[in-house]
């Protein structure tokens, strides 16, 4: 993983001290004493690299993650990321999340000559050209009132990447590190520049083109697909674009499965990768009740948000079977049940149909947790508050978006 000499360079010294000194000098340029006090690195430690296996791909390649928590640049990078974020997401292709993508799909009609495809950038983060992205950011901030010192700070945070691996120190000489607070927003800025250049110079434009960071959903004429893919791979020497075509009229994008109907209409439902195991917290596990209740609530919210009306019942049956498998007790609070029931409104399917296994009371669940150990000490961070009960609404609960879908058939 660290053997790629085009990205990483092994050094014989610890860069932490010199990076910390430079960060403190850059903070003085900003001038805001209160802000400087918040961003100054205190007792910094070197970043550490580790790899996450991509188990859904062949040979399980590792995704390099550089944990920068407590690193010299961490606080400043996090602050700079919040400053840059408002300058992204303003393109017509921008996809905020899965729910936004489902909204974009509403009303589109495919022709027989169209094909749904998804494009992906190979190892985007380590292939982001730092010098070019700095020029893009400089242009982007040129007409703003931000002090010029911020551009210098962004430049240094992007070019001073290093990490510790098995006792040795390495410099990252190009690309951005996944794990840095700056990395996602910088990668997004570069991709906005890349797609604008690629689409403006393309001979044939796609009918639809939506992007979530480096994942792109597009509808293209079949006879123009090969040329469009080749064209994207010629836009920048460091960017390699891969493609996945629809199979049997279906194409996954994020956690949405897009389905082409015979009449050209597009429908959608929840998508799970082949490696998905449906493993969630069991009801009898010793976790805070708000964590346990979030399992069915999140699955329900996703089903209602991402499934077209003809696929909602199948997804709810899947959740129902999952609850049996997990031996779920009555985890969902009365308040949450009421919120979701209100969203179901005129539908014949009720939450009681879905959660018929939720029969044990919250009190019984708490008693089992107390028997295993101190509920106050384990779950309430050593505070003196009372154990949570079923009448307490968890802080993590979020309102369910109003969905206007036809009534559902009752689940038997």
ABEGO torsion letter per residue (X at the ends): XAABAAABBBBABBAAAAAAAAAAAAAAAAGBAAAAAAABBBGBBBBBBBBBBBAABBGGBBBBBBBABGBAAAAAAAAAAAAAAAABGABAABBABAAAAAAAABGBBBBAABBBBBBBBBGAAAABBAAAAAAAAAAAAAABABBAAAAAAAAAAAAABBBBBGGBBBBBABEBBBGBAAAAAAAAAAAAAAAAAAAAABABBBABBBBBEABBBBBBBAAAAAAAAAAAAAABAABBBBBBBBBGGBBBBEABBBBBBAAGBBBBBBBBBAABAGBBBBAABBBBAAAAAAAAAAAAAAAAAABBAAAAAAAAAAAAAAAAAAGBBBABBAAAAAAAAAAAEABABBAAAAAAABABBAAAAAAAAAAAEBAAAAAAGGBABBBBBAABBBAABBBBBBBBBBBBBBBX
